[in-house]
Amino acid sequence: MATAEQELEQFRQFVISRLGADSTDATLDELFDLWRHENPSEELHAENVAAIAASIEDFKRGERGTLAGEHSAELRREFGIPES
């Protein structure tokens, strides 16, 4: 497990590399969000792995979910958007 000091140094290096490579106008918040996305916490990683494992088990039991078109139709009805 990384210490706060190690994470801060990793973030600093990330920002320096982004600012140098991208010539970005990104805000500190945007850079932090991007860094968090690319470097999830151990807890978030564990949650994601568990969710994927659960989805695989659902699939093995024959659950295939809902077709995307059904969700789209439901959202259109909910928000009063006419079908095209």
Biopython code that builds the backbone (N, CA, C, O; Angstrom):
import numpy as np
from Bio.PDB.StructureBuilder import StructureBuilder

atoms = [
    (1, "MET", "N", (0.854, -1.180, 0.000)),
    (1, "MET", "CA", (0.000, 0.000, 0.000)),
    (1, "MET", "C", (0.902, 1.245, 0.000)),
    (1, "MET", "O", (1.832, 1.358, 0.798)),
    (2, "ALA", "N", (0.608, 2.144, -0.888)),
    (2, "ALA", "CA", (1.396, 3.366, -1.009)),
    (2, "ALA", "C", (1.046, 4.333, 0.117)),
    (2, "ALA", "O", (-0.107, 4.441, 0.536)),
    (3, "THR", "N", (2.047, 5.014, 0.580)),
    (3, "THR", "CA", (1.809, 6.039, 1.596)),
    (3, "THR", "C", (1.345, 7.315, 0.914)),
    (3, "THR", "O", (1.478, 7.470, -0.299)),
    (4, "ALA", "N", (0.800, 8.224, 1.709)),
    (4, "ALA", "CA", (0.334, 9.501, 1.157)),
    (4, "ALA", "C", (1.499, 10.236, 0.491)),
    (4, "ALA", "O", (1.323, 10.867, -0.551)),
    (5, "GLU", "N", (2.659, 10.157, 1.079)),
    (5, "GLU", "CA", (3.833, 10.834, 0.505)),
    (5, "GLU", "C", (4.194, 10.235, -0.852)),
    (5, "GLU", "O", (4.534, 10.963, -1.785)),
    (6, "GLN", "N", (4.121, 8.903, -0.961)),
    (6, "GLN", "CA", (4.421, 8.248, -2.236)),
    (6, "GLN", "C", (3.384, 8.610, -3.296)),
    (6, "GLN", "O", (3.730, 8.867, -4.449)),
    (7, "GLU", "N", (2.118, 8.627, -2.901)),
    (7, "GLU", "CA", (1.064, 8.987, -3.852)),
    (7, "GLU", "C", (1.217, 10.428, -4.322)),
    (7, "GLU", "O", (1.027, 10.725, -5.501)),
    (8, "LEU", "N", (1.555, 11.306, -3.413)),
    (8, "LEU", "CA", (1.750, 12.702, -3.772)),
    (8, "LEU", "C", (2.903, 12.843, -4.768)),
    (8, "LEU", "O", (2.808, 13.615, -5.722)),
    (9, "GLU", "N", (3.976, 12.109, -4.550)),
    (9, "GLU", "CA", (5.114, 12.152, -5.478)),
    (9, "GLU", "C", (4.717, 11.578, -6.837)),
    (9, "GLU", "O", (5.116, 12.107, -7.874)),
    (10, "GLN", "N", (3.937, 10.504, -6.835)),
    (10, "GLN", "CA", (3.475, 9.922, -8.096)),
    (10, "GLN", "C", (2.590, 10.917, -8.852)),
    (10, "GLN", "O", (2.697, 11.053, -10.071)),
    (11, "PHE", "N", (1.723, 11.604, -8.120)),
    (11, "PHE", "CA", (0.859, 12.594, -8.747)),
    (11, "PHE", "C", (1.690, 13.748, -9.297)),
    (11, "PHE", "O", (1.434, 14.221, -10.404)),
    (12, "ARG", "N", (2.670, 14.201, -8.545)),
    (12, "ARG", "CA", (3.548, 15.291, -8.994)),
    (12, "ARG", "C", (4.234, 14.906, -10.302)),
    (12, "ARG", "O", (4.283, 15.704, -11.238)),
    (13, "GLN", "N", (4.760, 13.691, -10.368)),
    (13, "GLN", "CA", (5.429, 13.220, -11.580)),
    (13, "GLN", "C", (4.434, 13.134, -12.748)),
    (13, "GLN", "O", (4.772, 13.469, -13.883)),
    (14, "PHE", "N", (3.224, 12.689, -12.462)),
    (14, "PHE", "CA", (2.187, 12.605, -13.479)),
    (14, "PHE", "C", (1.889, 13.989, -14.050)),
    (14, "PHE", "O", (1.820, 14.162, -15.267)),
    (15, "VAL", "N", (1.712, 14.974, -13.165)),
    (15, "VAL", "CA", (1.398, 16.340, -13.603)),
    (15, "VAL", "C", (2.539, 16.897, -14.442)),
    (15, "VAL", "O", (2.304, 17.495, -15.492)),
    (16, "ILE", "N", (3.752, 16.707, -13.995)),
    (16, "ILE", "CA", (4.909, 17.209, -14.744)),
    (16, "ILE", "C", (4.960, 16.580, -16.135)),
    (16, "ILE", "O", (5.214, 17.268, -17.123)),
    (17, "SER", "N", (4.719, 15.275, -16.207)),
    (17, "SER", "CA", (4.772, 14.612, -17.509)),
    (17, "SER", "C", (3.632, 15.079, -18.416)),
    (17, "SER", "O", (3.830, 15.257, -19.618)),
    (18, "ARG", "N", (2.440, 15.278, -17.848)),
    (18, "ARG", "CA", (1.303, 15.756, -18.643)),
    (18, "ARG", "C", (1.523, 17.174, -19.139)),
    (18, "ARG", "O", (1.271, 17.481, -20.304)),
    (19, "LEU", "N", (1.986, 18.020, -18.265)),
    (19, "LEU", "CA", (2.194, 19.412, -18.655)),
    (19, "LEU", "C", (3.275, 19.517, -19.723)),
    (19, "LEU", "O", (3.177, 20.348, -20.625)),
    (20, "GLY", "N", (4.292, 18.688, -19.628)),
    (20, "GLY", "CA", (5.365, 18.711, -20.610)),
    (20, "GLY", "C", (4.968, 18.094, -21.930)),
    (20, "GLY", "O", (5.332, 18.602, -22.991)),
    (21, "ALA", "N", (4.221, 16.995, -21.877)),
    (21, "ALA", "CA", (3.891, 16.253, -23.094)),
    (21, "ALA", "C", (2.700, 16.847, -23.839)),
    (21, "ALA", "O", (2.705, 16.905, -25.068)),
    (22, "ASP", "N", (1.704, 17.277, -23.124)),
    (22, "ASP", "CA", (0.460, 17.706, -23.765)),
    (22, "ASP", "C", (0.367, 19.202, -24.015)),
    (22, "ASP", "O", (-0.468, 19.650, -24.800)),
    (23, "SER", "N", (1.205, 19.964, -23.362)),
    (23, "SER", "CA", (1.048, 21.418, -23.366)),
    (23, "SER", "C", (-0.406, 21.747, -23.051)),
    (23, "SER", "O", (-1.035, 22.571, -23.715)),
    (24, "THR", "N", (-0.914, 21.092, -22.035)),
    (24, "THR", "CA", (-2.331, 21.172, -21.700)),
    (24, "THR", "C", (-2.665, 22.415, -20.895)),
    (24, "THR", "O", (-1.831, 22.967, -20.178)),
    (25, "ASP", "N", (-3.911, 22.834, -21.038)),
    (25, "ASP", "CA", (-4.438, 23.919, -20.217)),
    (25, "ASP", "C", (-5.324, 23.355, -19.123)),
    (25, "ASP", "O", (-6.139, 24.076, -18.547)),
    (26, "ALA", "N", (-5.168, 22.062, -18.829)),
    (26, "ALA", "CA", (-6.022, 21.396, -17.847)),
    (26, "ALA", "C", (-5.835, 22.025, -16.471)),
    (26, "ALA", "O", (-4.745, 22.453, -16.092)),
    (27, "THR", "N", (-6.942, 22.060, -15.745)),
    (27, "THR", "CA", (-6.895, 22.559, -14.370)),
    (27, "THR", "C", (-6.321, 21.477, -13.469)),
    (27, "THR", "O", (-6.196, 20.320, -13.868)),
    (28, "LEU", "N", (-5.981, 21.862, -12.268)),
    (28, "LEU", "CA", (-5.477, 20.906, -11.293)),
    (28, "LEU", "C", (-6.528, 19.826, -11.018)),
    (28, "LEU", "O", (-6.199, 18.644, -10.916)),
    (29, "ASP", "N", (-7.784, 20.237, -10.901)),
    (29, "ASP", "CA", (-8.860, 19.269, -10.675)),
    (29, "ASP", "C", (-8.965, 18.275, -11.828)),
    (29, "ASP", "O", (-9.141, 17.077, -11.603)),
    (30, "GLU", "N", (-8.858, 18.763, -13.055)),
    (30, "GLU", "CA", (-8.936, 17.880, -14.219)),
    (30, "GLU", "C", (-7.759, 16.908, -14.245)),
    (30, "GLU", "O", (-7.923, 15.727, -14.549)),
    (31, "LEU", "N", (-6.577, 17.418, -13.924)),
    (31, "LEU", "CA", (-5.403, 16.545, -13.874)),
    (31, "LEU", "C", (-5.548, 15.493, -12.784)),
    (31, "LEU", "O", (-5.186, 14.333, -12.982)),
    (32, "PHE", "N", (-6.079, 15.899, -11.630)),
    (32, "PHE", "CA", (-6.273, 14.939, -10.543)),
    (32, "PHE", "C", (-7.292, 13.870, -10.937)),
    (32, "PHE", "O", (-7.085, 12.685, -10.676)),
    (33, "ASP", "N", (-8.396, 14.293, -11.567)),
    (33, "ASP", "CA", (-9.404, 13.328, -12.015)),
    (33, "ASP", "C", (-8.798, 12.326, -13.000)),
    (33, "ASP", "O", (-9.057, 11.126, -12.910)),
    (34, "LEU", "N", (-8.004, 12.817, -13.923)),
    (34, "LEU", "CA", (-7.361, 11.939, -14.902)),
    (34, "LEU", "C", (-6.393, 10.985, -14.214)),
    (34, "LEU", "O", (-6.352, 9.797, -14.535)),
    (35, "TRP", "N", (-5.616, 11.502, -13.269)),
    (35, "TRP", "CA", (-4.666, 10.663, -12.536)),
    (35, "TRP", "C", (-5.412, 9.588, -11.744)),
    (35, "TRP", "O", (-4.997, 8.429, -11.724)),
    (36, "ARG", "N", (-6.509, 9.971, -11.096)),
    (36, "ARG", "CA", (-7.314, 9.021, -10.312)),
    (36, "ARG", "C", (-7.872, 7.949, -11.233)),
    (36, "ARG", "O", (-7.914, 6.771, -10.877)),
    (37, "HIS", "N", (-8.302, 8.366, -12.428)),
    (37, "HIS", "CA", (-8.842, 7.405, -13.388)),
    (37, "HIS", "C", (-7.764, 6.395, -13.801)),
    (37, "HIS", "O", (-8.036, 5.200, -13.917)),
    (38, "GLU", "N", (-6.561, 6.880, -14.018)),
    (38, "GLU", "CA", (-5.470, 6.017, -14.457)),
    (38, "GLU", "C", (-4.816, 5.264, -13.306)),
    (38, "GLU", "O", (-4.107, 4.283, -13.533)),
    (39, "ASN", "N", (-5.044, 5.710, -12.071)),
    (39, "ASN", "CA", (-4.427, 5.099, -10.893)),
    (39, "ASN", "C", (-5.476, 4.896, -9.801)),
    (39, "ASN", "O", (-5.439, 5.577, -8.776)),
    (40, "PRO", "N", (-6.414, 3.961, -10.012)),
    (40, "PRO", "CA", (-7.474, 3.788, -9.023)),
    (40, "PRO", "C", (-6.922, 3.282, -7.695)),
    (40, "PRO", "O", (-5.881, 2.627, -7.649)),
    (41, "SER", "N", (-7.630, 3.593, -6.628)),
    (41, "SER", "CA", (-7.228, 3.113, -5.309)),
    (41, "SER", "C", (-7.356, 1.594, -5.271)),
    (41, "SER", "O", (-8.037, 0.997, -6.104)),
    (42, "GLU", "N", (-6.700, 0.986, -4.306)),
    (42, "GLU", "CA", (-6.786, -0.463, -4.164)),
    (42, "GLU", "C", (-8.233, -0.890, -3.906)),
    (42, "GLU", "O", (-8.675, -1.936, -4.381)),
    (43, "GLU", "N", (-8.964, -0.066, -3.147)),
    (43, "GLU", "CA", (-10.359, -0.389, -2.846)),
    (43, "GLU", "C", (-11.217, -0.353, -4.110)),
    (43, "GLU", "O", (-12.023, -1.253, -4.345)),
    (44, "LEU", "N", (-11.037, 0.691, -4.919)),
    (44, "LEU", "CA", (-11.808, 0.799, -6.154)),
    (44, "LEU", "C", (-11.456, -0.333, -7.106)),
    (44, "LEU", "O", (-12.335, -0.893, -7.762)),
    (45, "HIS", "N", (-10.176, -0.670, -7.185)),
    (45, "HIS", "CA", (-9.745, -1.784, -8.035)),
    (45, "HIS", "C", (-10.422, -3.077, -7.575)),
    (45, "HIS", "O", (-10.919, -3.844, -8.400)),
    (46, "ALA", "N", (-10.442, -3.321, -6.270)),
    (46, "ALA", "CA", (-11.073, -4.531, -5.735)),
    (46, "ALA", "C", (-12.570, -4.549, -6.037)),
    (46, "ALA", "O", (-13.120, -5.597, -6.375)),
    (47, "GLU", "N", (-13.235, -3.394, -5.916)),
    (47, "GLU", "CA", (-14.666, -3.304, -6.245)),
    (47, "GLU", "C", (-14.902, -3.632, -7.713)),
    (47, "GLU", "O", (-15.832, -4.366, -8.049)),
    (48, "ASN", "N", (-14.062, -3.088, -8.585)),
    (48, "ASN", "CA", (-14.215, -3.335, -10.025)),
    (48, "ASN", "C", (-14.014, -4.805, -10.356)),
    (48, "ASN", "O", (-14.762, -5.370, -11.154)),
    (49, "VAL", "N", (-13.008, -5.432, -9.749)),
    (49, "VAL", "CA", (-12.744, -6.854, -9.989)),
    (49, "VAL", "C", (-13.930, -7.687, -9.511)),
    (49, "VAL", "O", (-14.347, -8.621, -10.196)),
    (50, "ALA", "N", (-14.478, -7.355, -8.334)),
    (50, "ALA", "CA", (-15.635, -8.087, -7.801)),
    (50, "ALA", "C", (-16.849, -7.927, -8.708)),
    (50, "ALA", "O", (-17.581, -8.889, -8.940)),
    (51, "ALA", "N", (-17.068, -6.718, -9.223)),
    (51, "ALA", "CA", (-18.211, -6.481, -10.109)),
    (51, "ALA", "C", (-18.073, -7.272, -11.406)),
    (51, "ALA", "O", (-19.052, -7.824, -11.908)),
    (52, "ILE", "N", (-16.871, -7.326, -11.940)),
    (52, "ILE", "CA", (-16.644, -8.092, -13.172)),
    (52, "ILE", "C", (-16.858, -9.579, -12.908)),
    (52, "ILE", "O", (-17.486, -10.268, -13.712)),
    (53, "ALA", "N", (-16.338, -10.075, -11.786)),
    (53, "ALA", "CA", (-16.512, -11.486, -11.439)),
    (53, "ALA", "C", (-17.992, -11.820, -11.279)),
    (53, "ALA", "O", (-18.440, -12.873, -11.733)),
    (54, "ALA", "N", (-18.753, -10.936, -10.640)),
    (54, "ALA", "CA", (-20.189, -11.159, -10.463)),
    (54, "ALA", "C", (-20.903, -11.182, -11.813)),
    (54, "ALA", "O", (-21.801, -11.995, -12.030)),
    (55, "SER", "N", (-20.506, -10.294, -12.715)),
    (55, "SER", "CA", (-21.116, -10.262, -14.050)),
    (55, "SER", "C", (-20.820, -11.541, -14.817)),
    (55, "SER", "O", (-21.684, -12.054, -15.528)),
    (56, "ILE", "N", (-19.623, -12.049, -14.681)),
    (56, "ILE", "CA", (-19.258, -13.307, -15.352)),
    (56, "ILE", "C", (-20.104, -14.453, -14.799)),
    (56, "ILE", "O", (-20.583, -15.295, -15.559)),
    (57, "GLU", "N", (-20.288, -14.486, -13.494)),
    (57, "GLU", "CA", (-21.122, -15.530, -12.891)),
    (57, "GLU", "C", (-22.574, -15.409, -13.366)),
    (57, "GLU", "O", (-23.217, -16.418, -13.655)),
    (58, "ASP", "N", (-23.087, -14.188, -13.446)),
    (58, "ASP", "CA", (-24.438, -13.972, -13.967)),
    (58, "ASP", "C", (-24.551, -14.519, -15.387)),
    (58, "ASP", "O", (-25.522, -15.195, -15.726)),
    (59, "PHE", "N", (-23.558, -14.223, -16.207)),
    (59, "PHE", "CA", (-23.552, -14.680, -17.593)),
    (59, "PHE", "C", (-23.546, -16.208, -17.656)),
    (59, "PHE", "O", (-24.261, -16.806, -18.459)),
    (60, "LYS", "N", (-22.726, -16.836, -16.796)),
    (60, "LYS", "CA", (-22.657, -18.296, -16.775)),
    (60, "LYS", "C", (-23.997, -18.911, -16.373)),
    (60, "LYS", "O", (-24.325, -20.015, -16.810)),
    (61, "ARG", "N", (-24.776, -18.210, -15.546)),
    (61, "ARG", "CA", (-26.089, -18.697, -15.123)),
    (61, "ARG", "C", (-27.171, -18.382, -16.163)),
    (61, "ARG", "O", (-28.343, -18.697, -15.956)),
    (62, "GLY", "N", (-26.786, -17.774, -17.255)),
    (62, "GLY", "CA", (-27.739, -17.514, -18.325)),
    (62, "GLY", "C", (-28.335, -16.124, -18.332)),
    (62, "GLY", "O", (-29.131, -15.804, -19.215)),
    (63, "GLU", "N", (-27.971, -15.287, -17.371)),
    (63, "GLU", "CA", (-28.488, -13.921, -17.361)),
    (63, "GLU", "C", (-27.748, -13.111, -18.421)),
    (63, "GLU", "O", (-26.521, -13.011, -18.412)),
    (64, "ARG", "N", (-28.516, -12.547, -19.319)),
    (64, "ARG", "CA", (-27.905, -11.791, -20.418)),
    (64, "ARG", "C", (-28.216, -10.309, -20.333)),
    (64, "ARG", "O", (-27.821, -9.542, -21.212)),
    (65, "GLY", "N", (-28.916, -9.895, -19.290)),
    (65, "GLY", "CA", (-29.207, -8.475, -19.136)),
    (65, "GLY", "C", (-30.320, -8.023, -20.055)),
    (65, "GLY", "O", (-31.099, -8.829, -20.563)),
    (66, "THR", "N", (-30.379, -6.742, -20.255)),
    (66, "THR", "CA", (-31.409, -6.126, -21.079)),
    (66, "THR", "C", (-30.761, -5.549, -22.329)),
    (66, "THR", "O", (-29.658, -5.005, -22.270)),
    (67, "LEU", "N", (-31.439, -5.668, -23.442)),
    (67, "LEU", "CA", (-30.917, -5.100, -24.679)),
    (67, "LEU", "C", (-30.820, -3.583, -24.555)),
    (67, "LEU", "O", (-31.685, -2.949, -23.950)),
    (68, "ALA", "N", (-29.780, -3.010, -25.122)),
    (68, "ALA", "CA", (-29.573, -1.560, -25.042)),
    (68, "ALA", "C", (-30.765, -0.798, -25.610)),
    (68, "ALA", "O", (-31.126, 0.257, -25.089)),
    (69, "GLY", "N", (-31.370, -1.309, -26.655)),
    (69, "GLY", "CA", (-32.518, -0.645, -27.263)),
    (69, "GLY", "C", (-33.691, -0.530, -26.305)),
    (69, "GLY", "O", (-34.447, 0.440, -26.357)),
    (70, "GLU", "N", (-33.846, -1.517, -25.431)),
    (70, "GLU", "CA", (-34.923, -1.463, -24.442)),
    (70, "GLU", "C", (-34.673, -0.335, -23.439)),
    (70, "GLU", "O", (-35.601, 0.369, -23.040)),
    (71, "HIS", "N", (-33.427, -0.173, -23.043)),
    (71, "HIS", "CA", (-33.079, 0.931, -22.135)),
    (71, "HIS", "C", (-33.307, 2.274, -22.820)),
    (71, "HIS", "O", (-33.816, 3.214, -22.209)),
    (72, "SER", "N", (-32.929, 2.353, -24.081)),
    (72, "SER", "CA", (-33.112, 3.604, -24.819)),
    (72, "SER", "C", (-34.584, 3.972, -24.910)),
    (72, "SER", "O", (-34.958, 5.125, -24.698)),
    (73, "ALA", "N", (-35.417, 2.989, -25.225)),
    (73, "ALA", "CA", (-36.856, 3.240, -25.339)),
    (73, "ALA", "C", (-37.424, 3.687, -23.988)),
    (73, "ALA", "O", (-38.246, 4.602, -23.923)),
    (74, "GLU", "N", (-36.980, 3.036, -22.924)),
    (74, "GLU", "CA", (-37.458, 3.400, -21.584)),
    (74, "GLU", "C", (-37.063, 4.834, -21.235)),
    (74, "GLU", "O", (-37.876, 5.582, -20.693)),
    (75, "LEU", "N", (-35.828, 5.225, -21.539)),
    (75, "LEU", "CA", (-35.376, 6.591, -21.260)),
    (75, "LEU", "C", (-36.140, 7.609, -22.096)),
    (75, "LEU", "O", (-36.489, 8.681, -21.603)),
    (76, "ARG", "N", (-36.405, 7.277, -23.366)),
    (76, "ARG", "CA", (-37.189, 8.193, -24.202)),
    (76, "ARG", "C", (-38.571, 8.412, -23.614)),
    (76, "ARG", "O", (-39.056, 9.541, -23.553)),
    (77, "ARG", "N", (-39.207, 7.326, -23.179)),
    (77, "ARG", "CA", (-40.535, 7.457, -22.558)),
    (77, "ARG", "C", (-40.448, 8.286, -21.280)),
    (77, "ARG", "O", (-41.264, 9.180, -21.055)),
    (78, "GLU", "N", (-39.470, 7.991, -20.459)),
    (78, "GLU", "CA", (-39.318, 8.678, -19.175)),
    (78, "GLU", "C", (-39.127, 10.187, -19.353)),
    (78, "GLU", "O", (-39.671, 10.979, -18.584)),
    (79, "PHE", "N", (-38.356, 10.579, -20.366)),
    (79, "PHE", "CA", (-38.055, 11.997, -20.568)),
    (79, "PHE", "C", (-38.897, 12.646, -21.661)),
    (79, "PHE", "O", (-38.668, 13.801, -22.022)),
    (80, "GLY", "N", (-39.867, 11.906, -22.185)),
    (80, "GLY", "CA", (-40.767, 12.476, -23.182)),
    (80, "GLY", "C", (-40.096, 12.791, -24.498)),
    (80, "GLY", "O", (-40.470, 13.747, -25.178)),
    (81, "ILE", "N", (-39.108, 11.994, -24.862)),
    (81, "ILE", "CA", (-38.397, 12.207, -26.123)),
    (81, "ILE", "C", (-39.044, 11.320, -27.190)),
    (81, "ILE", "O", (-39.141, 10.107, -27.007)),
    (82, "PRO", "N", (-39.481, 11.908, -28.288)),
    (82, "PRO", "CA", (-40.117, 11.083, -29.334)),
    (82, "PRO", "C", (-39.101, 10.160, -29.985)),
    (82, "PRO", "O", (-37.914, 10.472, -30.086)),
    (83, "GLU", "N", (-39.608, 9.007, -30.427)),
    (83, "GLU", "CA", (-38.721, 8.061, -31.136)),
    (83, "GLU", "C", (-38.454, 8.604, -32.529)),
    (83, "GLU", "O", (-39.342, 9.170, -33.165)),
    (84, "SER", "N", (-37.244, 8.430, -32.992)),
    (84, "SER", "CA", (-36.907, 8.964, -34.312)),
    (84, "SER", "C", (-37.179, 8.000, -35.418)),
    (84, "SER", "O", (-36.942, 8.316, -36.584)),
]
sb = StructureBuilder()
sb.init_structure("model")
sb.init_model(0)
sb.init_chain("A")
sb.init_seg("    ")
for serial, (resi, resn, name, xyz) in enumerate(atoms, 1):
    if name == "N":
        sb.init_residue(resn, " ", resi, " ")
    sb.init_atom(name, np.array(xyz, "f"), 0.0, 1.0, " ", f" {name:<3s}", serial, name[0])
structure = sb.get_structure()
